Amino acid sequence: MEYKIESADSVHQLEERVNDAIAVGWRPLGGVSATFWQVNDFEPPRSGTTYCQAMTR
């Protein structure tokens, strides 16, 4: 079995990546994980959300 994690900065982008992986034999494992992040070492501080989906085949 192979395992990988698809990640993206938007839900739409993650959907595209997961659908592309499904088309070549990968299957989602579990649900989507979303993480909000913030880096205060910059002026102005930077933040965003990363979406991830585990995949197996």
Residue pairs with C-beta under 8 A, 6 or more apart in sequence:
1 56
1 57
2 56
2 57
3 29
3 54
3 55
3 56
4 21
4 26
4 54
4 55
5 52
5 53
5 54
5 55
6 14
6 17
6 18
6 21
6 52
6 53
6 55
7 14
7 17
7 50
7 51
7 52
7 53
8 14
8 16
8 17
8 50
8 51
9 48
9 49
9 50
9 51
10 51
11 32
11 51
13 51
14 32
14 51
14 52
14 53
17 53
18 28
18 53
18 55
21 55
22 28
25 57
26 55
26 56
26 57
27 55
27 56
27 57
28 53
28 54
28 55
29 54
29 55
29 56
30 54
31 53
32 51
32 52
32 53
33 51
33 52
33 53
34 49
34 50
34 51
34 52
35 49
35 50
35 52
36 47
36 48
36 49
37 47
37 48
37 49
37 50
38 45
38 46
38 47
39 45
39 46
39 47
